[in-house]
Structures are given as structure tokens and as C-alpha cells.
Amino acid sequence: MRGLAVFISDIRNCKSKEAEIKRINKELANIRSKFKGDKALDGYSKKKYVCKLLFIFLLGHDIDFGHMEAVNLLSSNKYTEKQIGYLFISVLVNSNSELIRLINNAIKNDLSSRNPTFMCLALHCIANVGSREMAEAFAGEIPRILVAGDTMDSVKQSAALCLLRLYKTSPDLVLMGEWTSRVVHLLNDQHMGVVTAAISLITCLSQKNPDEFKTCVSLAVSRLSRIVSSASTDLQDYTYYFVPAPWLSCKLLRLLQCYPPPEDGAVKGRLVECLETILNKAQEPPKSKKVQHSNAKNAILFEAISLIIHYDSEPNLLVRACNQLGQFLQHRETNLRYLALESMCTLASSEFSHEAVKTHIETVINALKTERDVSVRQRAADLLYAMCDRSNAKQIVAEMLSYLETADYSIREEMVLKVAILAEKYAVDYSWYVDTILNLIRIAGDYVSEEVWYRVIQIVINRDDVQGYAAKTVFEALQAPACHENMVKVGGYILGEFGNLIAGDPRSSPLVQFNLLHSKFHLCSVPTRALLLSAYIKFINLFPETKSTIQEVLRSDSQIRNSDVELQQRAVEYLKLSSIASTDVLATVLEEMPPFPERESSILAKLKKKKGPGAVSVNELEEGKREGGELNGGGERGGDSSAIASTPSPSADLLGLRAGPPVTAAAPSAGSLLVDVFSEAGVNDDGFLRFVCKNNGVLFENQLLQIGIKSEYRQNLGRMYLFYGNKTSVQFVTFTTTVTCPGDTLVLEPLIEGGAQVQQVINIECLTDFSDAPLLNIKFRYGGALQNLTLKLPVTINKFFQPTEMASHDFFQRWKQLSLPQQEAQKIFKANHAMDTEVLKAKLLGLGMALLENVDPNPENFVCAGVIQTKAQQVGSLLRLEPNAQAQMYRLTVRSSKDTVSKRLCELLAEQF
Amino acid sequence: MIGGLFIYNHKGEVLISRVYRDDIGRNAVDAFRVNVIHARQQVRSPVTNIARTSFFHVKRSNIWLAAVTKQNVNAAMVFEFLYKMCDVMTAYFGKISEENIKNNFVLIYELLDEILDFGYPQNSETGALKTFITQQGIKGQHQTKEEQSQITSQVTGQIGWRREGIKYRRNELFLDVLESVNLLMSPQGQVLSAHVSGRVVMKSYLSGMPECKFGMNDKIVIDKQGKGGTTDEPGKSGKQSIAIDDCTFHQCVRLSKFDSERSISFIPPDGEYELMRYRTTKDIILPFRVIPLVREVGRTKLEVKVVIKSNFKPSLLAQKIEVRIPTPLNTSGVQVICMKGKAKYKASENAIVWKIKRMAGMKESQISAEIELLPTNDKKKWARPPISMKFQVPFAPSGLKVRYLKVFESKLNYSDHDVIKWVRYIGRSGIYETRC
């Protein structure tokens, strides 16, 4: 096509954009006049002009004609003309064109022709366009071509890939069903090309419905073993630089990674043999010096190693894989080193190969120090983190710390977090831990987040044995002329709490300590200054001899008239406190901080947050799994916490990583940082008790979720509406709730209404009296983390009260009738709230009993009567509440026909007043 | 202030790069190339803002001149400077072309050093520059101390644009009134917008330090005279005078005198310079009228008929007339018939171009064309761009007339009468378009 060549060279020779546009306009006009011309164009010129149009389009100009001519080319019998026609259509025709019917028709003709090249062209066009319309028109046809016995191999290849493309764009239209088994059997095809194409299709399909394609495992294994065991000359065309069929092998290995290890012993044996052969081959001297040879070989090897890691069941193979990777760690190729480090990271989490990975620690540390590429260094750091355990923690942490001084800025923060976590997780000796973290702050203070130093303080406060050492160490650290603000914070806090422990030494006498801290005061930001002020007031308590000095400081204008409200307020209040309060009061107010409750390490949560949900390293997930709890880390510090560890663990669990017994994880109400001490059952009781005397309100609320409640009761039946409100902007996934009753006393029928899962109705029937409330368990996923929540539903026995009105003498008559000692329950307790008659009345009415006026001779006292309706029986109850305003005490007496009821009512009510 | 100045060829290769301020980095050169010269869409705006850096560009044939700044500068000043720079370069080495720039790059850097200092424009008067920046290389050895000090005193003195001691045997003066007339007209012949922008360009070859006075039929001046002096022929003078909307002067004009007396008096620079620039929008004489007639016959055919009428004195001749009739983008063939001149369909420009060499006033000419169209599946309707026209006429369409130009030189003995004066009017088309 000379004309085309001339045109292209003209365009290339254009001096400027304007000249190019002129040339193109001229050519377009020429083509228009040719297409318009009266005499019909022959195939050759049509092809030429369509080609030119295509070229102009690819230069970035709009083409709005010539489609018809291109479609005409499709029906030509010449290969080149057909090819150009298809090319034009796959590039330029948009799906809503009117021509689509004509095009589909032409494609259909080609598909049904016996000419394999034409069939291939048509298939390529379908795959290239890949639109929904194409899928609709041909999704039924292509599988037939794919499995037909008489189809040429090359066409089968194209058909498989075409089907894959259609499946990816519109999976709902490609229905395999009847073809499934025959597609799977393509793995047995004679032609390697067909197998390679088919395996891509099968991998994609089996990810969607693994069960249907289960049979492919054994076929894949046998195919793999045939390739692996073949000599390099067997597969002639498919041998690439002495490696037999590398692409096919990789794809087979990847397909196998979609499935668990084969259960059939023979198949498994064969597979293990294959994997061993691959590992053996890696040891052989290379057959060629060419880089392609080693690339192909290593591709298969890495894929095999991923499969071994995926199975995680063959200790022998895992260790061999690890050794193989160990060799790569020192390879010349940077890419290989990177891949080796990456694979090792996953290997480190397997229990079989963890030890083997650890043997390479020296090499990895060396890589961390000497590697030139920052991404490889990052991997090395990851691997060090993954391979760390109690035995090598000290070494690894020391190395990471020393590396931190020269580390790349992009990875510093992550490194700091990792060091902090490792130090905490594997600390045997807490003085070592304190040293490490203080070092960390000294080296990379800017990158130490708040969480890290919070954590040090928590730990120091919780462990008595380390407090003295910590105080000494911070005191020494603070003596450096320039120290980081975080160091000052830690120092201020610790000296404020435990400065007395080192005060005996004249070098660190109280005044020296104070002066040291105060010398840093002016260099710090406002929050740190506030913290230091608190430390000063603690000093006054610890060392009365410093009182005058500190009062002087507090009284100075720069404190008491500070422009910052917080600082000013602290200064004023502390000054007053120190001058007015007696030593006893001071000692009480400024008592040593109580130990913090154990909880999930906030640092770990931070690391997870940094990596984003879902990117939590395998190691941590494994850790979570092994310890039988779920990681509640949605990212909010203090929002989710775990109960105190109850699983037997080798040492005290610092991280709070281990959740308690599966059910007990719960969240405290609205973001209180320190108030996450749970009731003995680990179930949230606060909400529960509030509902004894009322039926509607908010049962539970945290950062994620709010649960509202509305309930009504009649006789022994009740209905409860639960309203779940999502407080985040993200969807909760797999939100499920289950209600369980202790014993059979209540019948609950949870009904989940609507798809929105906002409202849930629970029907309640009281069969007999009970004391344990039903439990509501809620599970959902938020940002990848599983949230688990157990709440007591506020269903109590008093809800089924029927009020009974009676006169004074009736009451006392019944009161006397219920005089057996077990029928009466009495409790004397202190008032929790103000003793307001109206409030008390409202509460008693809310209880469900009738409040009887003018019954008791003492008007201060309250008496009530009611009948509890259960299905089995009715329990009459009488109640008498005697407030004593002077002592702020109540005496509560409950009498009922059943002893358990009296007791339970008494328990419930005792918490209410 | 201007941070730097770059000159590119059509490919975007940098020919001249001069950075005056540190806030302009090397990457600014590439930013302009990538975002303007090589932009996918043609960049129409002369000011481009890329990453908080402003690029002001002008294009001369294939050459791009771009001034760069990070500050909030007076854009008009920058463009004025760029135009001045073009003038200076033209005065030194003729046409601004890639080859000329490459051949004179030392000179250009020298000029840039002189006319722009730390981004502040300096003396850019060609005449003055030529005294100390020469194309013959360094002349330092030949220049005497006296001459050097003279240059200094001239450049820093009150009359920086003219040196003393100029002598001509014949004192001559050329004055050109150059105007370009812009028009946008509706198909029905209604004027939508019209204005004339004109320039008065002088070439003076006068001895000594002459004082000149220029007079034209400015409405304000004429009215003043009519009021203050005799009241004869008020109608005539009112008709003859023109209203100038705005004007700018060469630095040699005494502005204080213009403000107070509305008289234009000055000591002219030697050689060629632009005395003033002005703009008028009222009572414009439109030299040509274009009457289009477009008829769509079905989906595949279009008939176009265009009539042009000349609208000035029959004794005058318009020259270089060119009418450009745009054709639709799916044109597949064109037949043209015209009575006068030559007409041709230019596919590369998507237009029919009709050229007439000469045409006298009060005449009429006509072209008709049949355009065949290729049916496309594109639903977009043809936008019908306006028909544009180019021409040149020997009068000023604004109506401006030179009333006098007086020369006084008291020290040398020649008077106003001895000076030979030439006046010429040229009216050209600017953007002269009629919608169809």
C-alpha cells in the first residue's frame, strides 16, 4: 500500500502541528470524495483508505465516516482486507452503533466458516471489543467452538481466551454448566498452546465456583508432573531456553493455589514429587548463561514455593523452600533478593519453617544495612519483623534500632512502630524494654507517635519492678542537652509518679529532678507544658520540700497569666490546691496512678491502620488465629478492647493481643479511654440495669454502632424492637445477630425485617420466672475487622408485672400471709441517687407494680403490689421501700409467693435507687 | 516582574533561554513546551498558568517568545515588552526566523541583558540601543572616551531616544497611517461589532534636535477650535472630525502638553518609530459588504452564493482581496463558479478561497458554489463558521486625516518649509467576518 506509506511519511515530515492538520484535512477530503465517488471501489483501495482513516484516528483526530466501508471489508475473502476491517472495527466501532447488527452478522459468518484463520480473526475481534452486546450475541457460541472435536488447535486457543475476556466483562452471560467437564478436560489436550490458553480460563472460572472445577486438580497435577519430568528436548516448540513450558508450569501452579491440598494420596504424592523435582532442578547448574533461562527457571520455582506456602502442610518442603530462598538472599540479582525476602516473610509465619527462616537472620540484617534499593530494605525490615520471636528479639530489635539512625525517611515511622511492638511483645526483662523505647525516642523522636510513649507509661505504671529503673533511666536521658519532646513527656510523667524512687541519691535529689524538668519547660509545646505542670503538683506531694520552689514557679506570671487557657487553669488550680489542701488531701488527690487495664496494644492498632484494612501482614493474622480470639482492631484506639486475658500464656500478656474467651469481647460505652473494666461475665451491664424501670431508650452506643430499644409488655407476652444505627460512613458487612436464652424460661423469636437490617423485632413469652437475662450477640465486619459484641437484653422479671390495687388492710393481710422466711428478701443499701420522692415514685411505677397510697402508716415509705404473669403460674408480689433521709440509706423488703422471685426483684431494685 | 524569557522554535526546542530571577527553575522551560507548544488542544490564550507560574507568549511565524513570571505582573506591560523585543530584533537582523535567531544568538543575549534588568524592562529604543550594541562585535577599542561618556549621558539623560549632532543633507519625513478594520456582521447585514485599530508610524531623517508638532482631525481639538475661534463651517468640521476612543504615544511625546492642550508635540527619534496608536469605534467606513446565501439541498448537497460589494470612492482601488468560505467537515466535492478573480476549494483548510487582485469602489462581484456532502452517522450539525475576508485599501477606514506636521529647529538654519514630508494611508482588514 504505497499510498498509505506516502501519507504516513508526509505526516512524519510535517514541520508543525498546523501543517499536520492541513495534510490530514486534505487526505480526509480525498477519502471522502473517493467514498462518495460514483464508481465502486475495489477491495484494495477500500483497505488502503480504511487504513489511512485508522492511522488518522490513532493520531488523535475524530473519524466519523468510513465505518460502512470497513464493514464491507469484513465480507471480503482476502485475509489482509478482512484483517484491516476487523482492526478498524475493534478500534473504532462503539457498542451503540447501528452497524452492530451488520458486524455481528459478519462475525457469525466467519465463526461458522471452516477457515481457521477467519475464525481466529472473528474471535479476536469479539475479544478486543469485549462489550456486553458481543457477549450477548456470542457467549453461547464460543464454548461450543471451544469443545468441538473438529476445531483446529489455534482456534481453540483463541476461543478459550475470547471466552475468558467475555467472562471477565459480563460473567452473568457466560454460563458454563454443561461445558464445564469438557473444558476441564482441555487440560489433557495434546497441544500445549491449547492447554496454556485453557488454563487461564479455568483459573478464572474456578475462582468463582471452585466446586464445579474441582476435578481440574488431579488433571493439573498429572499435566504438571509430565512437564516437570520431561527432558528439555521433549516439548520442542514449548521449550524456552532449556526450560520446558515455563508459562504453562507457572499457570498450573497458580491454578493449584486456588485449591486446598489434594485429598487423594496418590495425587498428592505425585504433586509433592513434582515440587521436589522443581526444587531439585533449582540446585542443578544452569544449562545456559542467558538471563532468560534463569528467569524462566526462577519463575517456576517461586510459583512452586508459593504453592508450598499455600499448602503449609509439608514441613520437609517448607524447609527446603526456605533453604532455597536463603540462597537467593545473597544472589547478585536485586529482583531475586526482593522476591526471596518477600516469600520468606510468608514462610516465617508457618510453624514448620519458622525455625528455618530464623537461620538466615544474619543475611537479612546484612541486607537491611547494605542493600542499595529502598524497597528491598523495606522487605528486609518486614522479614525481620516476621521472623522475630523471644529467642532473637534482643538481637533484631538492636539491629533495627541501629539501622533506624540511617534509615530512609519513608520507612522510618513504620520501623519505629515495629521496634516498639517487638520490644513490647517479646520483652522478658522490662528494664530492657524501657531502655529500648527510650533509645527509640532518642534516635527517632519525630517519628515516635503518641501511642508509643503512652504505652511505655502504661507498662511502667502496671509493673512495680521496673518503676525505679525507669525513673533512673529517664532521669539520665533527660540530662542530655537536647532531648526530644516525647522524651520530656515520658520523663515528666514518670518522674512525677516515681521520682521518689530515685530521690535517695543526692545526684538526683528532688530539687535536682525538678530543675532538670523545668529546664526543658520553655522549649516545649503547650500539651507538654500542661503535662509538666501536673508533674510539678505531683512533686509537691512526693517531696514536700520542693513545695515553695514549685509554688513560686506556678505563681509566676508566665504560668498564672498564661495566654493559653489550659495552662493558666492548671497553674491556678494547682497553686490553690497546694496552698489550701492538707497533706492528707494532697496525698489522696495526687495518689499514684492506678494500674491501667490490659488491652490491645494501641501501637499494633496503629500499625494496622497505617497499612490499611486488609493489608495486615499475614503474620499478625496468623497470630490472631492461633490465639483463638478475633482482632477487634478497627483502628480506633480505646474504642475496641479485649477482656483480660484468660488463655494460658507463657508470660503476662503485654499486648492485650489475646482476646478472652470468644464471647466476652465487648466495647465500652462511648469512647471512654480508661473505663474499660468489664463485669465478671464480660457482658455490658450498664445499659441493662438502666432498663429495669423503663422500656425505651438507648441500650448501647460506641463509635461504630448505636442500638436503640423500644419494648412493650402485656401479661406474660412482650415485644421488643431493636434499632441498629450505623454511625460510620462505611457499610457493615455480614451483620448478624443471635439471641440466646439461659435456660428455657423465655421463648424469643428474632425476626429480622427488611434487607436494611435496621430494625429487629423480638417476641418474648415468659414461661416461668427467671433471673438471667437473654443475651444478644452481634457480629459484623467493619473495615475488614470482625466486631463481636454481646449484650444483655433488658428483659427482667418485673416486666411481666400486672399492677394490683388494694386497700390498706388487704395489703397487710397478704403481707402477713407471705411470712415464710424464704418468701421474704430484704436488703439495706446506700442511696446512689438523690432521695427525691417524685423520682422514686416514677421509678416504682416504671417497675410495673401498683403504687399504693395511704397504706403504710409512715408517709415516707412506699408500698407496692403486683402479680407477675408467667405462662406456668402467677406470682403475687408485695414491696416495701423505707428511705432514711439522714443516713441516705434504704431498706427494701420484697415478699412474694415464690422465693426466687423475691430474691431476684430485690437484687434488681437494689441497683436502682 | 519578568522572571525569565525563552525563545522556542516550532518543535519546542529552546533557542534562547535567559533567566532573570531565582524563582524560575530550569523546569519552567519544559513546562511551557509540554503544556503549550505540544498541547493536544491548540492553546488560544496568550497567558498560560502552569503550577503557579505564568507564561506570556507571542508567536512570530514559527517562533515562540515566552516571558515567565511567578509574580503578579502587569500583563499588558509584559506583552508590550515582548512586542518591543520583536521590534528590536527585527530592527537588528530582519525577519524573526529560526535561522536568524541561531545566527544572532550572541547579539540577542546582549540585547536581553540591556533591555531587561532583573526582570525590569529598560530602554528598548532601537535607535539608542544601536549606538552601543552593534552587530560588528566589540568596538570598544575604536570608541573614544568621549563617545562612551556621550552614550552614558544620552541613555541616562532626558532625551534618551535621540543623540545630538545628527546631520542630514536632505531633511525628510515619512508618515504612514496604518489601520486595520475589524468587523462581525450578521447574515442580515447588521453590524454586531466593529472597530478600527490604527497606528501612526514615522520615519524621520531630520538634522539637529527638531521640535515637531502633529495635528489630526481629532474631534476634541476641532470642537475646541470651533468654539474658541471662528464659528465658520461648524457642520463641515464636525463631520470631518473623528472620535478617538483611546490612544497611546511613543515616549518622545510630551504627555503634559497633550493633557492640557491636546496637542501632540515631540522631539522625534532618528529613523523609524511608532508615534502613536489609537482605536475608534464610531462612524467606521466599512470598505466591503459581504452578502452570503447558504441553502441546504437534502442531506448530501449544499448551495452557497456570496456577493461582495465595495463601498468607497470609485476612484480608489482595493487590493489583495481574499474571501474565505468555510465548508462542512464532510465535504466530498465542490464546484465553484465566479465572475471575477480565482476561486478554489482548499481541502486542507476546509474552505473555498476566492481571490481578487484589484477591485474599484462601488462595484459588486459574486461567487456561487455547489458542495457535495458525504452522509455520516454523526449527529452533530455543522456549526457554520463565519465567512472571513482580507483586503487592503488606500484610505483610513476610521476617517482619520493628518492636518499638519510642523517641524521647528531653532539652532540649525532650516525651517518647516525645507522639510520634505510624505503622508500615506493604508487600511487593512483585521478580523473581518460575516456570519452565514
Interface residues (C-beta under 8 A of the other chain):
Chain A: K15 S16 K17 K22 R23 N25 K26 L28 A29 N30 R32 S33 F35 K36 G60 D64 F65 H67 S97 E98 L99
Chain B: H10 K11 R40 Q42 N62 L329 N330 T331 S332 G333 A347 S348 E349 N350 E372 L374 T376 N377 D378 K380
